[in-house]
Amino acid sequence: MTDKKEKDTINDVFDEVPEIPVEEQLWGKNPKRTQLLRDLWFDSVKTQIDEEKDMPEDAKRELIFMMAVHSTLDLVFESLPDEDAADLSYCVDHMMALSAVNQRYGVDILETNYGVVSKIKRDDYGTDEEFEAALLEKEEKWWTSGKQQLGGRSPNDAIAEALSRYGLNR
């Protein structure tokens, strides 16, 4: 028997991991995660693609991309309890739809919204509650009113259309 204490649960292992800044945990580790996923999936995907002898090269590359993304989404959603995974899937769907709108119309909806909302200054309001109410009112009006750069659609409507186009609105 060794002097090393046995870990009783996975939580005992994680309790000893030093806390990492959120930015590093969420984004900084992605190159390492990418390498791990490559080690997990690449050989299998490559074998499957190589078996597709009659498939055009462009179709093979698209299939590789689709398989990798599908597997990654499965991995992410399976890593959470069902209710949390459902919440995350809703957020992911809306962020992808927002990105599709940005691409389609050549805009950055979040940056544009920030430019409008950031003009509201705390000093212009007597209380924090008045300031927060003004921010919420401006946000609501901005997201629900038509925008020229979106062909007259509101950002919410444009996002809903993108969700519908991909069957993600159900």
Secondary structure by P-SEA (a helix, b strand, c coil): cccbbbbccaaaaaaaccccccccccccaaaaaaaaaaaacaaaaaaaaaacccccaaaaaaaaaaaaaaaaaaaaaaaccaaaaaaaaaaaaaaaaaaaaaaaacccaaaaaaaaaacccccccccaaaaaaaaaaaaaaaacccccccccccaaaaaaaaaaaacccc
